[in-house]
């Protein structure tokens, strides 16, 4: 009799556990679905609603801030239902999960769709014809695309990167021992507050010339005229192409030198003063101290800054488009993508150019992340 009671009690316990597990699974599935449905309904309301602006603003705040907080609370509550072992395994995803979801939604999925579009002709999927990798063949054989690759790789990377990194490092080293360190660094960093489009407008006034009235010239042409030369709009001067790209390179170097300087300055501050003083006491010159102590010590920072600037130059668009529109032999990969996608309306070729640009940036990004990992900064 006692054995039967124990068996019935064990059976009831198993049934209760199964019921509890089923209930938890239902909650795990149902509650996030309800939460996402509410968020989606809020998105549709914001996109298509005709309510007063103050109502839309209030809903946007509640939907954006409150919705994210509610999702975090729901997922954290669900994880807390599990055992300690599973809680330890799942808890990190409560924090990392939203970021991964956003990354997938706004990056991974669009990349996949862009690649899919690149396999069709100018009309894209739906009405267009599937042509496979023909657009990629066009990317590497078209004259304007070859010009864009030449400008990006052999002019922007070879000239803009050393100029930006070198000038930033020079200012960081010289300002480090100056009484006016803060003022000098503030002036060099100031252009970072300006957008690329704004910088293009500013430098347009420096390069400007309005013939036949040579009185309306910018700073550069004023200097050239005083030296007996002829004023020209140098970025659009095809007679010196492709070297007219260097006038655009200067703008980006002016913008990004402040970024390089700040990182180099922080790295130089981390060089042990005792080592520097010991080298000087042993008779080392300042040049020897710089090349034999400072450079090896901050080499990781130099590599990181260099790879980051390489990524900037591969993706350069704003300055080129504002100054020349990618004409006069100054086109780059991004301007060709814009022209094919939004002016020529060639969806397939534009998508192929975008994928090629992404592939060109990926190796540099991977190398950059490895450097961060080696420095234990990532």
Secondary structure, 3 states (H helix, E strand, C coil): CHHHHHHHHHHHHHHHHHHHHHHHHHHHHHHHHHHHHHHHHHHHHHHHCCCCHHHHHHHHHHHHHHHHHHHHHHHHHHHHCCCHHHHHHHHHHHHHHHHHHHHHHHHHHHHHHHHHHCCECCCCCCCCCECCCHHHHHHHHCHHHHHHHHHHHHHHHHHHHHHHHHHHHHHHHHHHCCCCHHHHHHHHHHHHHCCHHHHHHHHHHHHCEECCEEEEECHHHHHHHHCCCCCCCHHHCHHHCCHHHHHHHHHHHHHHHHHHHHHHHHHHHCCCHHHHHHHHHCCCCHHHHHHHHHHHHCHHHHHHHHHHHHHHHHCCCHHHHHHCCCCCCCCCHHHHHHHHHHHCCCHHHHHHHHHHHHHHHHHHHHHHHHHHHHCCCC
